[in-house]
Amino acid sequence: MPQSERLIRLMHLFGTGNTYSRGFLMAEFEVSRATLNRDLERARDRLGAPIVFDRDRNGYRLDRSQPLVGAQYELPGMWLNAQEIHALLTMQHLLSELDAGGLLSGHIQPLIERLTQMLDEGTHASPDLARRIRVQTVGARRMNLPHFQAVGSALLRRQRLSLTYHGRTRDQTSEREVSPQRLVHHRGNWYLDAWCHLRQALRAFSVDAITQVAVLDRPALDVADTELDATLGAGYGIFTGRKTATAVLRFSPQRSRWVSAELWHPRQKGEFDAHGRFVLSVPYADPTELVMDVLRHLPEVEVLEPPELRQLVADRIRAAAARLEVAA
């Protein structure tokens, strides 16, 4: 049995709160005394599990009286699946980029070290991790850290925010009072889902477009998760809404090899036609981001439905061609 599997079972055993003798553990895992000692030390050092030998009970148990920084021993790093590894690496990357050398560095560095420790598989590769595995974000916009801190503080303390917000679509600045609901990290950028008291509706605000922010001494209005998901999570991309249409896209056989393995939306549908072309159906509310992604796949994609989306893509193509002709 590999050590990683032994540690999984070991942590499950100790999680019950029982005490186990050395002989029982050696027989249970079919290991020698020296191997058991190494497993126990690894559980203590790598997972932060407070395993002690209880002389009165003549066995090993978890010492619940020891102070813990969170439930560290419940966060094993040796049996992570691909999604969990990506999540931890993303956390590590975000922490590294958030405040390099800034006000939070003293607090962030221990978290980075802990994440690195969790990702280490026992091959002494942790110092080398950043070189071996990278999480790269393309198109991430610069963000004002104090603004991010204020938003996060109000979100957790359930207080309202006063925002000066620059809407890039219309190139207009407005004053808003909002009740923050959740922070969303989407394609390398942070967005605040909030109830806008000016519009009396849910809105998604790009955190980097906040030019001024203040935490107000007023309780935030709470919106149910079902309402948030129905309004802001129903359609494709970050520009969403409750009312959705369905886009039907057909990709060339060559591009289909990649697109068929991609998740564009949790409620997408896809199938191959008789010619090996992948036909993808995704719900969307605002076409902005969807149009950009369709253009990214040209000329290997066709917009089959709806006609309005097909027209938007065609208009963008004609406008781009006209600009290229003028430049030439």
Buried (B, 14 or more C-beta within 10 A) or exposed (E): EEBBEBBBEBBEBBEEEEBBEBEEBBEBBEBEEEBBEBBBEBBBEBBBBBBBEEEEEEBBBBEEEEEEEEEBBEBBBBEBEEEEBEEBBEBBBBBBEBBEEEEBEEEBEEBBEBBBBBBBBEEEBBEEBBEEBEBEBEEBEEBBEEBBBBBBEBBEEEBBBBBBBBEEEEEEEEEBBBBBBBBBEEEBBBBBBBBBBEEEEBBBBBBBBBEEBEBBEEEBBEBEEEBBEBBBBBBBBBBBBEEBBBBBBBBBEEBBEEBBEEEBBEBBEBEEEEEEBBBBBBBBBBBBBBBEBBBEBEEBBBBBBBEEBBEBBEEBBEEEEEEEEEEE
